[in-house]
Each structure stands twice: as structure tokens, then as C-alpha cells.
Amino acid sequence: MPRLRNCYYQGPPSDHFDGTRFFSAVQASADRGLLDILRWRLTSAAARWPKFVPVTPAKPDERVSDLRITMVGHASTLIQVEGVNILTDPVWSERASPFSFVGAKRVTKPGISFDDLPPIDAVLLSHGYYDHLDVATLRRLHAVYAPLMAMPLGNDSIVRAVVPRARCVVADWWDRLVIQPGITTTLTPANHWSNRWPTDVRMSLWGGHYISTPAVSVWFAGDTGYGDGRIFQQIRKRCGHVDIALIPIGAYEPRWFMAAQHVNPAEAVQIFRDIEASQALGIHWGTFQLTNESREAPRFALAAALSAAAIPSDRFLAAQPGGVYDLR
């Protein structure tokens, strides 16, 4: 039987790529198939979310000399550091879906109106899920700013299919990419998986980004399960100190389905401790209802986990859309 061909990436096998699909070298597969989805939907009920939560959008300065992070929503943030403007996983679309008429619909408007964005120098993508890699938004960003787009292996094929002239740079885990002179991003591992259709499971890589500048470091975790925690200890050892970490705290119930791919708030706090970050912002919550927990559950569970760990609440905040966080 002929070997299935990867539709996004061709490269040599490695300890996390078998020649066709990527995989985690340190934990069991996070894959979830149709039968798992049916079991989830038939055996549990999702909490009811509000249809709309009001947001007061921020209007960012054009440039910031130190470090400022503005929450857009979900995993989308604006990082302004040392005069450079960086977006993570930008999604301005109404739905996290391949279709405009069905799929998870946002309950909060973006925390920055698209027309109020400052000049965008770079976009950091974590993986190919629709709530993280939104081609409609990338098309708009390219048309206005033509930013550098940094992403894991294979995701450039997805981007270039709709934005042929996009300035894409790609990385494997632990590779370092230059954003601008003196500012780099290192692609960090994550316990996750990736697909856009049933036929392309794990054909593009996933990960986080460790942003290093002469004065400050920011780690954007992407999506991840906790696993045995080894990868977070490795990130601390290999990348160094983290001034501010952007860690997901939502989309985690039911645990039997989500634990391998999404941390809950208690595990997010453990990641915070593992990487020894000075501060953290909780992301990936409150914008799209993807799982069973209520909208406010991550925020309350984060507060409880911080209290249990005797960590001051102001060191790890649940970031709100439109929230502006000056961290230096």
C-alpha cells in the first residue's frame, strides 16, 4: 500500500516526525477521533454561555519602548516590546471555523478594533487549528502591513495557499528565528496536535514561542496539555528566564477528552511554577465556547489554584479582552 503523503511538509524523519506525521516524543497521542467526539457530545452537557459579553476595545500606542501586552481575545494578543509590534495567533473573524455560517462564534468583540492596530511587524502562529490560524485575518494583515509570519513546520503551506506573498519563516522545535535584529523567537514544544480537516491530522507541527530581546523575555505557550511536565522544565533550562508567560487556562472540560491537549487552570499554575516565570497572563478563555466549562469557570479556577499554591494573584492574571498590561 502506498505511503500517505504529507500535504504540507516534506522533510527527513526525526524524533517527532515519522516522514508523514508529527507526534510527541514524550507523551501519548492527543488525537481525538469521531467516536471520541460522539462520546463527549452524548455523555455530557456544556454549560450555557452568554451570547454576548461587552468589551471596551483598547487603542494601542503606535510603539512602546518597554513591554506592554494587550489582550485581543482567545490566544490573540498584541505584544509591544522595545519598539516592535507582534501579534500572536490573530483571529478577528466572527467564527473559529472553516465556514462563516457555522462553528464556534465569538461572544466578545476583539479587544482591539482591527483599524486601531498599530503597525504590525510580526505574527507568531502556534498551530493550524481554526481558532489559532485564521486565514481571513492573515490576509487582512498582509494587505495592510505585510508582517513577517513565524510558525511551526508545515503551517506555511496553509498560509501561502491563501496569502501567496506572505513573508513566512518556519521552525522546528527549538529552532530560533530572527524577528528583527536583537529580537528572536524560539519555537518551543507543546503537548498537542493539529489538523484543519479529517485527512491532515498532525501533518503540520504545533508549538509555542519564546520571544527574546536584550531586556525582556516573553513566552507564548500556544495550546498544550501538561503531560508529565518535562517539556516545561526543558523550556526553562534551554531558553532561560521568562519575564512574562502567556499560558492557556480555558477549553479544558471534560478532562478525559481534553487533558492530553489542553491544560486546566491548576495545570497552568504548575506550568507557571515549572518555567519559573516572573508573571503570567491567562489566555485561551472566554471568547469562543469550545468545551463544556462555563465562561467564567477558568477565571475562578485560576484564582483557587493560585491561592492553593500560595502565589499572589497579581502574578498570574486572567487576561480580559481590551485589557492592557504594562509589565515592566
PyMOL commands that set and color helices and strands:
alter all, ss='L'
color gray80, all
select helices_A, chain A and resi 34-43+114-116+135-145+155-162+230-239+255-258+265-275+297-308+313-315
alter helices_A, ss='H'
color red, helices_A
select strands_A, chain A and resi 67-73+76-81+84-88+95-96+104-105+122-124+148-152+167-171+176-180+183-188+208-212+217-220+244-248+279-283+316-318+324-326
alter strands_A, ss='S'
color yellow, strands_A
deselect
rebuild
show_as cartoon
